Every structure is written in structure tokens, then in C-alpha cells.
Amino acid sequence: MTANSNLPHSPEPYWRVNVQPPSFPALSDDIEVDAAVIGGGITGITTAYLLAKEGLKVALLESDVVVNGTTGHTTAKITAQHDLIYDELIHHFGTEKARAYYQANDEALQVMRQLVQELSIECDFSDEDAFVYTTEEKNASKIEKELHAYEKLGIPGGYVSELPIGLPIHSGIVMKNQAQFNPVKYLIPLVGKIQSMGGQIYEHTRAVDVEDGSPAKVITGDGHKITCKYAVSCSHFPFYEGNGFYFARMHPERSYTVAAKIAKPFPGGMYLSADSPKRSIRYTPMNGEKLILIGGEGHKTGQSKDTMKHYEALKTFGQTDLGLTETLYRWSAQDLFTLDKVPYIGRLTESHPNILVATGFRKWGMAFGTVAAQMIRDSILEKENPYSELFTPSRFKADPGIKTFVAENTNVAGHLIGGKLSTASKKIEELHPDEGAIVSYNGQKGAAYKDENGQVTVVDATCTHLGCEVAWNNGDRTWDCPCHGSRYSVNGDVVEGPADKPLKKLE
């Protein structure tokens, strides 16, 4: 980070500032429940809430603390406008399934609106129009095709030639009556409801395996077992794959957000560029003012040499185009992309009827987390759900599936081989304070970090998932795997899967 960058020193999502979620103990014994829900983000919490409401005995397990993973680092838009997707969905899946994709997300938005009203949740929820725009003539045809898709599917919206925020554009499209909120403030009351209905919640409890059967047994990293009729993986990347090969059917991307003040009034609305690099713009209330969230700069996890430059680029965009005056917060998030851009929600595999999964939400987990929770509830209650075929994890579309599968796994192979052939970038004594690098250490590659007091921590540089070499993420101070997106702290602890074992410390 440059000395005059004026960016916050450490990443911190605004959603968790001045908000204190409740804390919970780690699981310390074997237990038995109807449903074990793994993952304390919006998907897991909403699923646990809906199941507890139906009278099931539920346990919610989180490897870190609740509402702090991707859910705590989102831009928190609740929308069915997922970039320019509907023309593509019609092309690959047909009109009916494209309409079902929209309806599933629109219904999730209505459910969330209703929950906010019913439970009187104060979470800065507001109805907003959502826009996708382009500043480049070469992308105008994409906007036009998407407009035709809206018309074909009956999506409320239309063409726009200008934006309420005054950003000069070539053309754009609006989807009416979408929403935004503070996800942490929204989920804390649901956590309280889960407890009041008898649900058990455990933090710092990492699920690492499942013993198949009926009942199933979820195994934690400490060796405790949760015997359950249903095991539900809502842990972003599935904590258990059961030969579903999810690591080969998804790729992870990181994206970035800066939260800032701007000089001119902000009229509201949510905005996303169709151009590259992406730019996402929205506001959230802060002490009577509007804090502007500027997001974008996505790239595959572990495949950017300098992650701070992405924050810098967003800040520069804000200064140039929005009149940004002060950057107060910055944070990043990780998202999983399936082969066909449609999430996997349902049975883990056809041979695992009582192990359910929800993953691959791309960048749209707020609505999809609620879609998934309703689908999982219906599956467990043996109720028909109109969206089960569309989102089933066992589907495979040859177009675009095969091409995407080959491209993604060629990329992985390249990084696996490239990492093994690469040499150390620095000697330990060359590290600056608050810097990490791959070093040669006692004849092997080490991932070394020197803190601001000069203390050096060295861990094995080989990812414990499938053996790729990790890369330093200077924006978040983590070690990130460029193959399947596992992330580790400077001490080697797992921050994000698919890895479930830490990097070995090198003494």
C-alpha cells in the first residue's frame, strides 16, 4: 500500500461496525438433531430459521463467527437483476427456465420484505430500482438483447439513456422495485428467533466430513459427531463433496468494495456496469448521511499480484466520476461461479438423498441464499418446489458446461504446474514490515509474513486441498490458493474452503 493512498489500513466491512452479533460456544460434545445446518451466513441462518419454524430440531454450525463470511462482506443488494443474464439464460436453458430463475429471486425478495415487516427488523431495508449500464458503444447490443429478454419474460423494467446519479452512459436497462439492506442487522433477529425456537448454534466449530447413512453423522475438526436425519451444507464452498467434484465444477473470484463519502447528493438506486472492469454503486444510511459503496475489480482468487491496486482503482473511479471525498472502509468478498452461472441447490449427489447443498451463487447470494433456504426446507418436508429441476446440482448442460469445464480446469492445471516450477521471490531478511512473500526456508518453499513488530511467521506454501502453491494477498493479508480458492491466515489457519486443514507451521 502506498503511503499516500488514504485507504483504511485494514479491511473491515461497514456492516459489522457498531453492530455486535451474539456469540456462541464451540460444540464440545456429540449431539443428535433433525437437521445439521453448516454455515452461519444468510443461507444457513435462513435455512435454520425456516426449519425451526416447522418444528424441526436444528443445529447451526459455523467454523468462525456467525454473519462474518461472504454474507458479512457483501454489497448487500437483494435483486433478481444479476448483471446481463436473462438473454444468456434463454439461450442456454429456454424461456421457461429463464423465467423460473427470475421468479425464484423475485419471490425471495418478497419473502425478505415480509420478514422485515413481520419481525419489525431495523436493517436499513429500502426499495430501490436496479440499473445495468454501459459507457461503451460496443456493449450496446448486449443491453438491447437483455431488454428483449425482459420483455419476453415479463420482467418489470425498461431501457434508459441516462442514470439518476448523472454518470454519463451510452445506454442501460432498469429493473424496478428491487432492494438493499444491512445483512448483519437483518440476520441477528433471525438468529435470536432460531434460539427462541430451541435451535442450537455453535461457533468456532468446523465441519470436515460426513458419515453417509440414515441418519448421517457430521464430523467436526475436533472429532465431535452430529447425528442428523439431514445434513445441509450452506458453507459457501461445500464442506463435504461426496464425489460431487464441486471443486472442478466451480471457480472462485474475489471482488472489492470501498465505502466512502461523496461531495454531491446521491439520489438512490443500485448501479452495475456491463463494462469491464466492473463498477457497482449503491448507498447505505450512516448517521443521517449516505455512505456510498463502490464495488468491482473482480478476478480469480490468488491470481492477482497486487490486490491493493483494486481498492486504489475503485477509489480513483469514485474521485473521478462520483466526487469521492473520503474513504472510510474497505473490504473484499469471495464468490463461486458454476459452469453455467446457475447455482447448485438440492441433493449433494443423486446417491446422497439426505445431504443437501447450496452453493455457486456468483455475486448474488442475498436473494439466492433465501431461494436456497426455501428449497431446502421444502426438500426436507418432502414438498414439491417449482425450482428444484433448474437448480439441481446433478444437472449438466453441454453448452456452456463442457467449454467452461475445460477452460477452468486448464487454468487450474497451469497454476498447479506453474506454482511447482516457480522459485522463491524473496529472502526472509528482505521482507518489509507487514509484508508476505514466498521464501526458501530450510530447503523448501515457505509462505513467510513479517508483522509490523518484525515478528516473522513461516508456514508451508502448499495448499492442503490439492497441493497448489499459495500466493500472498496483500490487501487482506491472507495466503490464497490460485487453483480452487482456499484461503489461509498468516498463521496458516483456514479462512475459506475447500481446504479443511491448516498450512503446517515451519519452525
N, C-alpha and C positions, 0 to 999 in steps of 0.2 A: 504494500500500500504506500502510495506516495505521501510525503509529509504534508502536502497542501491539499489533499484530496477532500477534506472536510466531510468525510463519511464517518459514521459511527465506527469505533474501533472493533467492536464485537457484534456479530449478528444477533438480533433479538426481534422476534415478531411482535408487532404492536398489540396483537390480540391478547397476549399474556401479561401486558404491562398493567399494573394496578388491579389485576384480577387474580384471585387466589383460589384455584380449584381445590377441592378437598383432597386429602392424601389418604392412602390406603396401605395396609401391611402387605408384605410378601406372603405368598402361600407357604405355610410351614408344615402342612400335613396332607395326607391323602383325603380326598373328598369325593362325594357322589352327587351328581346333579342330572337334570333332564338335558340341559344344553350347556356346553362349554363354549363360550364365545371368546375368540382370541383376537385382541386388538382393541385399544382404548381410544380410537378416533371416532369420527362421525358414523362410520358403518357399524362398528362393533357396539357402540353405545346405543344407537338407534335400534339395532337388532335385539340387543339385550332388553331394552325398554319394551319393545313390541311383544317379545316372548314372555316377559314377566307379566305384562298386562293380560296375556292369555292364560295366566295361572301356572306357567312352567317354572320349575326351579332352575335358576340360571346362575352361572358363574362367569364373570368377565375378567379376563387375564390381560395384563399389559406388561410388556418387557421393561418399559421405562416408567413414565408417569402418564396419566390419562390426559387427553386433549393436547398432546405436545408433538406428535409426529407430523405427517403431511397435513393433517387437519389443522394443527396449530400454526402451520407455515403457508397456508393457502392465501389466495387473494379474495376468497370467500364470496364468489358470485354464485347465485342459485339460478341457473338458467338452462334452457334447452338449446340455446344458441352456442354450439360448440365449434366456433370458427366456421369455415365454409365446408360443411359436412353433408348436407342433405342431397345435393346433386350427386355426390360420390356414393352415398348410401343407396339412392335409387338405382344407380348404375350397377352396383355390386350385389344388392340384395333384393331389388324390386320395390315398387311403390308401397305395398302393404307393410313390409318390414321397416322401411324408412319412416312411414307414418307411425308405426309402433314405437320406434326409437324416440320420436318426438313426444308421443303421448305418455310414455313411461316417465320421461323427465318432467313433462308438464304436470302430471299427476303428483310427482314427488314434490314439486314446488307448492302445489295446493295443500298437500299434507303438512308441509313445514309451516306454511302460512297459518293453517288451522291449529297446529300445535302451539305456535307463538301466541295465538289468541286464547285458546283454551286454558293454557297454563300461565297466561299473563307473563310471558318471558320477555324481559327487557334486554334485547340483544342488538339494538340499533338496526332492526329489520326495516327495510324500506323498499317500496316498489319502484323499479327503475326500468326504463327502456334500454335494450342492449343493441349495440351497433357493431357491425364489422365493416371496415372501410379500407380503401386503397388510395394511396397517393400517386400510384404509377399506372399509366395507361395500359401497360402490358397485362395488368391483373383485372382490368375492367370486365373482360369476358367472363371471368370466374364469378364476379359479383352478379352479372346478368344471368348466368346459369343457376346460381343459388336463388335468385329472385323467382325464376320459373319453378324451381323446386318448391319454394314456399307456397306459390300459387297452387301447384299440383297437390300438395299435402294439406292445404287449408291452414297454413301457419299464419297467425295474425302478424302483419308487418308490411314492409314495402321498401321501395327504392328511396334513397336520399342522395342529394347532391351536395349537402353541407351538414356539418355537425353542430350541435348546440354549444360545444366548447370552442368553436371558432377555428379549429385546426384545419388548415387548407387540405382538401381532399379532391380526388378525381371523381369517386363515386362510392356509394356504400349501401348497406341494407340494414333495416332495423327490425328487431323482434320486440313486440310490445309487452309490457307488464311482466317483466322478469323481476329479480330481486337481489338484494345484497344484505349482509348481516355480519355480526361478530360471532364467529363459530364457537369460541370459548364460552362466551356469555350464553349462547344458545344451549350448549351441551351440559353445562353444570346443573341446571334444574333437572334435566333428564337423568343425570347420574343420581341425583337425590331421589327421584322417583323410583329408579331401579332398587335403591337401598330400601325405600319405604315399602316396596312390594316383596321384600325378602331376598332380593338378589345379592349375591356375594361378589365383591370387587377386590381384586388383588393387583398391586403394582409391583414393579421390580421382579416380575415372575415371567421368565421367558419360556414359552412352549417350544420344544425342539423336535418332538416326534409324536406319532400316534400308533398305538397298537390297534390294528384293524379288528373288527368284530362287532357283535351286537350284544352288549354295549361296547363302545370304543373306549380306549383309555388314552388321554392326552398326557404326555410325559413332559415334565419341566426340566430345565437345566440342572436343577438341584435334585432331580430324581423323584419328585413327588408325582402322584398319578391322580388325574381327574377322571373318574369313571362316568360316562355320559351316554345317553341314547343318541345324541347328536353332537358332533364336533364341528364348529363353524370357524373358518379361517377368514378373519377380517383384518389381517395384519399387514395390509398393503401388499408386500410380496408374500405369497402363501408360505406359512412356516413349515408346511408339510406338503410335498408334491405328489406322493403316491404314484410314481411313474407317469404323472401327467405332463412332465417335461415343460413346465411353465417357464423355466429359465431360458429355454430355447425358443419359446413362443412369444416372448415379450422383450422389449428393451427399455432401459431406464433413461430418463432425461432429467437434468436439473434446470431450473429456471429461477429467476431472481426478481426481487422486489425492493424498491426503495420507497419509504413513506416520508412525505415532505410537505412543507408549506409552499403555497404559490401566492404571487402578488395580486392576481386578479380573481374576481368571484368565479366559483365553479358552479355551473347550473345543474349538476346532477347527470345521471346516465352512466352507462358502463360501455367502454370502448375497447375494440381489439383490431389491430391492423391485420390485413390479409398479406401484407408485405413481409419480407424478411430483412433484418431481424424483427421479431415480433415486438409489438408495443401494446400493453394492456393498461388502461387508465380507468380509475374509479375513485370515489372518495369514501371516507368513513367519518362520522362525527367525533370530535375530540375537544372537550372543554369548550363547547359552544362554537368551535371553528370547524372547518373541513380539512381533514388530513388527506392529502392526495396520494394514492397508491399507484406507482408506475412499475409495471412488471414486464418481463420478457427475457430476451437473451438466452433462450434455451439451447442446450447442447447435450450430447450423450454424456452420462456420468463418467468421470475420470478421464475425459478426453478433451479437456481444456487446460492449457499450460498455466494460465494466469486467471483464476476465477474472479479476482478483484476487478479486472478490467470490465467485467459485465456490469457490476454495480456502477462503475465510473460511466459506462456508456448510457445507462438509464438516467443517471444524474445529469449528464450533458444534454440528453434529449429533453429532460424536464426544464432545464435552464433555457434552452433554445426555443422550445415550442410551447411551453406552458407557463413560463415566468417563475420557475422554481427559485425560492429564496433561501431555504434551509432544509437540509436533510436530517431527519430526526431518528429514523430507524432503517435498518436493512435486514433482509433475511432471504433464504433460498428454500426451495422445496424440491422434492423428487417425485416424479410421476412415471407410471408404467404404461407403455404402449403395446397393445396387442397387434397381431399381424394384420388385422382388418380394421383396426381402430374402434372396434366394438368390445365392451368389457366382457370378461368371463364371470358369469354369475350362475351358480347352481351346483350340481354334484361335482365333486373334485374330478372324478372319472366315472364312467358307467359302472365300474366294479366297486365303487365306494358310495353306496346309497345313503349312508348316514354321516358322511363327511362332506360339508358344503364349503364353497369358496366364493369370495367376491374380490376381484382384482382387475387391474388393467383399465382404470378409469380415465386414462390420459390426463388431461388437466381439469377434469370436470367432476371431481369427487364429491362436491357438496350435494348436488342433485342425485348423482349416481349412488352415493352412499345410502340415501333414503330409498331409491329404487331397489337396491340390493337388499336392504333390511326387510322391506315388504315381501320381496320374492322369497327370501329365506324363511320368513315367518310362514308364508303360505305353503312352502315345501314341507316344513316340519308339521304343519297342521293338516297336511295332505289335501290342501285346497288348490284348485286349478288357478294358474296365473297366466294371463294372456301374453306375457313377455318371456316365458321360460324357453321357448324354442329359439328366439332371437339371440338371447344371451348365453345359451348353454355352452359350457366350456368344451364340450366334445365336438362342437361344430368345426368344419374346416372348409373354407371357400378357396378353390384353386386359384381364383383371381380375386384379390391380390396375394393370397396366402403364400403360394409357392415362391413367387419372386421375392416377397418380403422376407420369408424364412431364409432363403439362400443368402440374400444380401446381409441380413442381420448376423447370421452365423459365420459368414465370411469375415465380417467386421470383427467379430469376437476372436476368430482364429488368428487374424492379423495381429491383434493386441496381445494374445497369448504368446505367440511366437516372438513378436517384437519385444515384449517385456522380458522374455528369457534371454534374448540376444543383447539387450541394452546393458550398458555399463553404469556404474555409479556416477552420479552427477557432481558430487562434492565430497570433500573430506569432512569429517566431523568438526575438526578445528576451524573449518571455513564457514560454518553456519553462523548466521547473524541471530541475535535475539528474536524470538517469535518467528522462527523460520523452520520449515521442514524440508527434507530432501532425501533422496535415495543415496546411501553411502555404502562403501565397502567396509565391512566390520568383521574382523576375525575370519577373513576368507569367504564370507557370504554377504549377500545383499541385505542391508538393514534399512528400515524406514526410521530416520532419526529426526527428532524435533528438539530444538533448544528453546526453552521458555525465556521470559523476559528477565529472569534472575540468573540466566546462564546454565540452568539445570538441563541436562540432555537425557532424553528417553529414547531408547532404540528398541524397535520391535521388528520381527521378521516381516519382510516386504512381500511375502507370498500370501495371497488371499486364501483363506481356509475353505472357500467354497469349491472351486475347481482349479486352483493353482495359478491364476494370473498374478501379475505383479501390480501392486497398488501404486497410486500416484498421489502426490500432495495436493490438497485443496486449500490454497492459502486464504480464500475468502471465508471458509467455515472452520479452518484448522482441523481437517479430518483427512484420513487416508481413504481414497476412493478407488474401487476396482473398475477399470475400464471395460471389463467383459460383461458382467451381469449386475453391476451397480451396488455390490456390498460396500458398506462404509464403516470405518472404524475411528474411534477416538485416538488421540495421540498416545494413549496408554495401551491401545490395541483392542479395547472393548468394542463389541459390535454395536454400531449405531443404527444400521439398517441392513436387512437381509438381501439376498437369500442365505448368506453365511450365518451359521448359528454358533460358531466357535471363535474366540478371540484370536488376534495375532499373538504369537508367542513372544514374550519379552526376552530380549537378548541382554544378558548381564555383562 
